[in-house]
Amino acid sequence: MEYWQTLFEVPLRWPFWSALGLLWGSFANVCIARMPINESVVSGRSRCPRCARQIAWYDNIPVVSFIMLRAKCRHCALPISWQYPLVELVTAALFPLTLAAYDWEPLAAIYLPFVGALVVVTGIDLWYRIIPDRITIGGTVVGVVLTVASGALMWSDSVLGAVLGFGMFFLLAWGYRKWKGIDGLGFGDVKFLAMLGAWLGYRSLLPIVVVASIAGSLVGVTVLLRRGGGMQTAIPFGPFLVLGAMAYLFFPHFWAELLFLDSPAYGALP
């Protein structure tokens, strides 16, 4: 327990959790590439998406290998996507920032896999316009179990968050389909909001939806003006929900005061 506690103390905490974020970011890239095509994310060596040659371990070191290879595959010399180091660096930054937002309380570490999942969802939704059930349904169950077992949330906060998160968007998506005859909101987003509610509690749902809606509207108008497309231009909504979740994850007390909520969702965190 003493050793575990030192991982949240100066000077070890920032480099350790950033390094862990880099490793998770590397795994997130595997998930982004394989989940949409139903490949296993735990078995099978990494390979170049262009020439399909297996990647040696020394060419698969987060960020470092990308720099050493000068952003090109060792075998086919074709460019390596900037997605890989970007995802790794973003996750490396988010891990320690998540812990720092809660004064490096060890309990906050249960939200690191949640943050990692948000990175994966963002990548998959941007590239493939889907959010896999393996993340949302599994993530909802894990969210309820971890937050309740750790005491970060009351069971009623987490379960009600999942139920309301699913119910709010399901009715919205169903109503829009009935009214317009087309999908205005993917059902992957519906299940994803249930997952967010399970991890962050029902009080988080309003801030998440508000931030996501504002950000989505701004981007949508910008895309409409730049591309000259119609109102049917498809824009993935998952990344905006991720933005809303991050805003609440890092600033729950701010939202509690702003929206006159009785308390932040994190009952056991400062």
N, C-alpha and C positions, 0 to 999 in steps of 0.2 A: 504493500500500500504506500510505503514511504517513497519507493522508486516511482510509482505511478504519479504521486503528487509532484515530484520534481519536474515532470514533463509539462507542468503548467506554471513553472516558476522561471524567473530570469536566471541566466541568459539562454537556457536551453530551449525554451518554448517556441520562439519564432522559427528558427531553422528546422527544428524537429517536425513541427506541424506543417510547415511549408513543404518539406521533403515528402511527408506523407501525402500531402495534396498533389504533388507531382506524380507520385506512384498511382494514386487514385485517378488522376487525370489521364494517365496512360491506359488504365483499365477502362475509363469512360470512353476513350477513343475506340477501343475494341467493341464496347457495347453499341456505340453509335453506328459502327460499320456492320455489325453482325445481327443485331436484334431485328432490324426491319426485314432481313432475308431469312429469319428463323434459323440462324446458325448458333451453335453453342458458344457462349462467351467464356467458358472455363476450360475447354479442351481445344486442341488444335493450335499449332504454331502460327504466329503472325506472319503475314505474307504481303508482298507488294500488290496493291490493287490493280496495277497496270500489267506486270509480267507474271504475277502469281508465284514468283520465287519466294521461298521461305526467308524470313529476316533473322539474321544471327542476333544473339543476345546483345553483342556489343554495338549493333546498329539499332537497338531498340531501347536505348537509355533515354529517358524523358529529356527533351530539349537539347541535351548535349549531342546526341547522335544526329539530330536534325542539323545542327551547326557544323559538326565535323564532316557530314556528307554534303554540305553546301546545298541542302534542300533537294538532293537528287538521289534516286535509288542507286545502290551500289552495282546492281546487275544490269538494269536497262537504261540507266542514266536519265530517266524521265523525271519530271518535277514531283516532289513530295508536297502534298497539300499543306498550306499554312494552318489548316484546321488542327493538325496534331500538336504542334507546340503551343498554339493559342489555347486549346482546351486544357493542356497541362499547366500552363502558366496561370490561367484563370482559376483553376481549382487550387493551385498552390497558394494563391492569394486569398481565396475564400475560406480555406480551412482555418488559418490563424485568425482571420478577421471575425469569423463566427465565434470563436472562443473569446477573443478580445471584447466583443460586444457584450459579453456576460462576465466581464472581470476575471476571465480565465477560471471560471468555476468548472471542476471536473464533470459535473452533471451535463454541462453544455455539449460535451463530446458526443452525446447520443444523437445530436443533430448533424454531425459530420456526414454520415451516410445519406441523410436526407438532402444535404447540400450537393453531395456527389450525384444523387439521382436527379436533382434539378438540372445539373449540367448536362447529363445524358439526355433528358427530355428536351432541352433546348436544342441540342445538336440534331437529334432525330427529327423533331418537328420542323426545323428549318430546312433540313435536307430532303425529308421524305413526306412531310405533311401528315404524319401519324404520331400517336403516342401509344406505345405497346401496352397491352393489358398486363404483361408480365411486370411492368413497372408500377402501373396505377393500382391494380387489384392487390398484387403482392405488397406494394408499398403502403396501401391503406391498412392492411392487417398488421404489418410490422410497425407502422406508426402508432396504432392503438396499443399494441403490446409493449413497445419500448417506452412510450411516454407515460403510460399508466403504471407500469412496473417500476420505473425509475422515480415516480412521484413528480415528474415535470408537469403533468396534467392530471386533473381528476378524470375518472373514467367517463363521467357525463360530458365533460368538455370535449374529449377526443371523439367519443362515439357520436355525440350530437353534431360535432363538426363534420364528420364523415357523412352522416345522414343528410344534414342540411346542405352540405356542399354538393352532394349528388342530386338531391331533390330540387334545389334552386335552378341549376343549369339544365337538368332533365326537362323540367317543365318549360323552361325558356326555349330549349332546342325543339321540343315536341310542338310547342305552340307556333314557333316560326315555320316549321315544316308544314303544319296544317294551314297556316295563313298564306304562305308564299308557294308552297309545293316544292320547295328546295331546302337543302340543308344550309342553315346560316351559321350553325355552330356544330362542330364535330362531336360525336359522343365520346371520343377519346378525351376531349376537354372536360366533359361531364364527369367522367371517372377520375380525371386528374384533380379536379377541384375537391372531390371526395377525399383523395389522398392528402391534399393540402390541409383540409379541415381536420383529418385524423392526426396529423403531426403538429399542427399549430393551434387547434382548438376552434370552436365555433365563433369566438370573438374575432378571429382573424379574417373571416370570410368577407365582411364588408370592406375592410381596407384593401384586401387582395383584389376584389372585383373593381373597386374604385380606381386603384392605380393601374390595373390591367386595361380597363376601359379607356381611361384618359390616354395612356401610352399608345394603345392600339388605334385610337381615333386619330391621334397626331400622325402616326406612321402611315395610317391608311390614307389620310388626306394628302400627305406628302407624296406617296406612291401614285395616287390618282392624278395629282398635278404634274408630276414629272413624266409619267408614262402615258398620260392621257387615256387611261383605261376606263371602263365602265364601273358601275357600282358593284358588279359581280366579281371584281378582281379578288382572287383568293389570297388571304394573308393568314399564315398560321398564328393561332391565338395562344398556343402553349407558352412561347417565350414571354409574352406579356403577363401571363399568370405567374410565371417564374419570377418576373420582376416584382410583381405585387407581393409574392411570398417572401422574397428577399427583403423588401422594404419593411414587412412586418417582422421578419426574423431578427433583423438588426435593430429595429426601433419599436418594440411592442409597447413600451411605456408612453412613447410619443402618441401612438394611435389611441391608447387608452384615454389619455387626457384630451386629445383632439375631438374624439367621437363620444366622450362622456361614458365610456365603458366602465363597469364597476371595478374591473381589475384586469391586468394583462393576463394573457393565457398562461404564461409561465409561472405557475404558482410557487414552484420550488426554486426558481432562479431569481437573482437579485433584480 
